[in-house]
């Protein structure tokens, strides 16, 4: 058996590992489920270091930021039948109607990077997450969809080949990140 945590902090991971050792629990802490995507890279620092030290893989949720990173919301309007339209309070930090201007600018920049790389915005977002060491070494990616067509598109990057991104694409992604660091995570 294996154990996983969700929406945890470095302190929480360390506390759990110590408690399991103290109690003699043999089941290993194997994974953590936290939000991680191009708009929310908070996992990159302390939590990634802590999880690496304990061989804990990331199972990121909302790799498409609730759909914001799919490109279907260009221009700040939600598509007909979208979650953001059906559920106005759904993931407000990423919703085109309520997200910060910095989030909108970052989404536009990532969409442009995807187009220049010959990818859809969703393919770029999924590939980025899959290429992170804490995912590719011992984690995985959680994808979701509203329709079967979206599910097919979201599963295309999982064709059995390792995810890769060219260095120039990663550099462009990091430039956007440095200008709009975790734009949907500020208060």
Number of C-alpha atoms within 10 A of each C-alpha: 7 9 11 15 18 15 11 14 17 16 12 13 21 16 12 14 15 12 12 15 13 9 8 9 11 10 11 16 21 18 23 22 19 20 20 21 21 25 29 19 16 17 21 13 10 13 21 18 15 17 22 16 10 15 17 25 23 32 23 25 20 20 27 27 23 21 23 28 28 22 18 15 20 16 10 14 13 20 13 9 11 16 18 24 16 12 12 14 13 13 17 16 21 24 27 21 16 16 17 19 13 16 23 24 15 24 26 20 18 27 22 17 21 20 13 11 15 11 15 19 24 25 19 27 23 26 20 19 24 24 16 15 15 23 19 16 15 15 21 18 20 14 16 16 16 11 11 9 10 15 13 11 15 19 15 12 17 14 8 7 7 11 16 13 14 8 9 11 17 15 12 15 20 14 13 20 19 10 12 19 20 18 24 21 14 8 6
